[in-house]
């Protein structure tokens, strides 16, 4: 209960946890707890309690939240896209740690860090995959370990750019949307007709020279879109050939939900 209070209340010390619980002793008694624990008791419990307990609590809570999300699915409320594919977002966040305290979390000379790799399911905005690695671990190495079901659409940052991985996902029937890197070396094989939709500049079919030189035939979509708010020209890359160009842009924009989820 103390650690749940810590998480929900964003407490940052044992003193803050115990003080907050002490101010709510009436509610604690309703939960079957006689009083708020002293700091020494909480410190001892944190040191000796097995981590598996917190894992069990997390998965029980996640299962309950997923059940609620599934029960609300298909009601139309909050549904932003017409397609029925499961939409996911993939991201990695560096979490800074004190190098003198966490001497195992090597990152920079004077800074320690770990990296949280997260896959967010947009049905309920709940995590479907999460792993913590060393801060220097590259995102793509972890991404390659994730198994996606055919038909899923995955939005991710350009930091995950790996042409071989893009081909593998395409062959597995997994769709993805990202931003095209400025230094990408490609050729245009088709200019698609644009609908009368504000903001769309180009919808092209392209291939990458790196793959062609390796004897791999795989084509992708390059979409130029002007953001109405900033006026910035954004270039998207995807392997989905039937989604409307505006929908591809909207899928990438929806990826912002994982930024909100994983960052304090």
Secondary structure, 3 states (H helix, E strand, C coil): CHHHHHHHHCCCCHHHHHHHHHCCHHHHHHCCCCCCCCHHHHHHHHHHCCHHHHHHHHHHHHHHHHHHHHHHCCCCCCCCCCCCCCEEEEEEEEEEECCCCCCCCEEECCEEEEEEEEEEECCCCEEEEEEEEECCCCHHHHHCCCCCCCCCEEEECHHHCCHHHHHHHHHCCCEEEEECCCCCCEEEEEECCCCCCCCEEEEEEEEEHHHHHCCCCCCEEEEEEECCCCCCEEEEEECCCCCCHHHHHHHHHHCHHHHHHHCC
